[in-house]
Amino acid sequence: MIRIILVFAVVLAAACGGSSQQAGSVTPARTAQMVDSSGKNVGTASLLESRAGPLLVLKLGGVSPGTHGLHVHTNGTCTGPTFESAGPHLNLAARKHGLRNSAGAHTGDLPNVRARADGSVDTTLTLGSGLGGPAALGSGAPPRALVLHAKADDMMTDPSGNSGDRIVCGVLGP
């Protein structure tokens, strides 16, 4: 119940905070239709602007239960079944991988997300200011791929945190 209230508060803050938004509406800066390795639509990702920084709202179904790595990748393409077309993690500052790596992190490194027992993911992440910048996901930036991996990211091991296969992908485009 508390989580539902917190998510509602974050979305409400996003609706009220952006100068490009009209009262009572939220217009995503970028959206993605998320597909699995067979090309089936399994959900959406939306990037919203807020006073707290960019927010990523991820809603998926049909994902294996458990913890999964999530990253923004360099290329705005999602060719299945392996999604290798997405390229490496977005890494604008030429750093190592991992949110807990003293030499990292990649620009596109995100926290792990958890799929419930029913295979659903419904989460909102506050992204660092680097991802909201013009070279990453800000206005004028090229499309980027958002990729969900089969396993949890260990937050340290280069280049991808031992997060396994790419299982869901979507192109975050304007």
C-alpha positions in Angstrom: 0.0 0.0 0.0 2.8 2.4 0.9 4.5 1.7 -2.5 1.3 2.5 -4.3 1.1 5.8 -2.5 4.7 6.6 -3.2 4.4 5.8 -6.9 1.2 8.0 -7.1 3.1 10.8 -5.3 6.0 10.6 -7.8 3.7 10.6 -10.8 1.6 13.5 -9.4 4.8 15.5 -8.8 5.9 14.8 -12.4 2.5 16.1 -13.6 2.9 19.3 -11.6 6.6 19.9 -12.1 7.4 20.2 -15.8 7.1 23.5 -17.7 6.1 21.7 -20.8 3.1 20.0 -19.2 -0.4 21.4 -18.9 -2.2 21.2 -15.6 -3.5 17.7 -15.0 -1.6 16.0 -17.8 1.8 14.3 -18.1 3.4 14.2 -21.5 6.3 11.7 -21.7 9.5 13.1 -23.1 10.2 9.7 -24.6 8.3 6.4 -24.8 9.1 2.8 -25.8 7.0 -0.2 -26.6 8.9 -3.0 -24.9 9.2 -6.4 -26.8 10.5 -9.8 -25.8 12.9 -11.9 -27.9 10.0 -13.2 -30.0 8.9 -9.7 -30.9 5.8 -9.8 -28.6 4.8 -6.5 -27.0 5.2 -7.0 -23.2 4.7 -3.4 -22.0 5.9 0.2 -22.0 8.6 2.5 -20.7 8.0 6.2 -20.4 10.5 8.9 -19.6 8.9 11.8 -17.8 10.3 15.2 -16.7 10.0 16.3 -13.1 11.6 18.7 -10.7 13.4 15.7 -9.1 15.0 14.8 -12.4 13.9 12.5 -15.2 11.6 9.6 -14.2 11.4 6.3 -15.9 8.1 4.5 -15.6 8.4 0.8 -16.5 5.3 -1.4 -16.9 5.9 -5.0 -18.2 4.2 -8.3 -18.1 5.3 -11.8 -19.0 8.8 -11.5 -17.5 10.4 -14.3 -15.5 9.9 -13.6 -11.8 13.0 -12.3 -9.9 15.6 -9.5 -10.2 16.7 -8.2 -13.6 19.4 -5.8 -14.7 18.1 -2.7 -16.6 20.3 -0.5 -18.8 20.1 2.2 -21.4 22.1 1.1 -24.5 23.8 3.2 -27.1 21.9 2.3 -30.2 18.2 3.0 -30.7 17.5 -0.4 -32.3 16.0 -3.6 -30.9 16.5 -6.4 -33.4 15.5 -9.8 -31.8 16.0 -12.3 -30.7 19.2 -11.3 -28.9 18.9 -7.4 -29.1 22.7 -7.2 -29.8 21.7 -4.3 -32.2 21.2 -2.1 -29.1 25.0 -2.1 -28.7 26.8 -1.6 -25.4 25.6 0.4 -22.4 25.5 4.1 -22.9 28.8 5.3 -21.6 29.4 9.0 -22.4 32.2 9.5 -19.9 34.2 6.3 -20.8 33.8 4.8 -17.3 33.6 1.2 -16.0 30.3 -0.6 -15.3 28.4 -0.5 -12.1 26.6 1.8 -9.8 28.8 0.5 -7.0 32.0 0.5 -9.0 34.5 3.2 -7.7 35.6 3.7 -11.3 32.0 3.7 -12.7 29.3 4.0 -13.7 28.2 4.0 -17.3 25.7 6.7 -18.1 23.2 4.0 -18.9 23.6 1.9 -15.7 20.3 1.7 -13.8 19.2 0.0 -10.6 17.9 -3.6 -10.9 14.2 -4.1 -11.2 12.1 -6.9 -9.7 9.4 -8.9 -11.6 6.7 -10.2 -9.3 5.6 -13.9 -9.1 3.0 -13.1 -11.8 5.7 -11.8 -14.2 4.8 -8.1 -13.9 7.1 -5.2 -13.4 5.5 -1.9 -12.4 8.1 0.6 -11.1 9.2 4.2 -11.3 12.9 5.1 -11.2 14.4 8.5 -10.6 17.3 8.8 -13.1 20.5 10.7 -12.6 20.9 14.1 -14.3 23.3 12.6 -16.8 20.6 10.6 -18.4 18.4 13.6 -18.7 21.1 15.6 -20.5 21.1 16.5 -24.2 23.7 13.8 -25.2 21.9 11.0 -23.4 18.1 11.1 -23.4 17.4 14.9 -23.4 15.8 16.7 -26.3 17.9 16.4 -29.4 19.6 13.2 -28.3 19.3 10.2 -30.6 17.0 7.3 -29.8 18.4 4.9 -27.3 17.5 1.3 -26.4 16.2 0.3 -22.9 17.2 -3.3 -22.3 16.0 -5.7 -19.5 18.4 -8.6 -18.8 17.8 -12.1 -17.7 19.6 -11.9 -14.4 20.4 -9.3 -11.7 23.2 -6.8 -12.3 25.9 -7.2 -9.7 26.6 -3.5 -10.0 30.4 -3.9 -10.4 31.5 -6.3 -13.1 32.5 -4.7 -16.5 31.0 -4.6 -19.0 27.4 -5.6 -18.0 27.4 -6.7 -14.4 27.0 -10.4 -15.3 23.3 -9.6 -16.0 23.0 -12.3 -18.7 21.0 -12.3 -21.9 19.0 -9.4 -23.2 15.4 -10.5 -22.9 13.3 -7.4 -23.4 14.1 -4.3 -25.4 12.4 -1.0 -26.4 13.5 2.1 -28.3 13.2 5.3 -26.2 12.4 7.8 -28.9 10.8 11.3 -28.8 
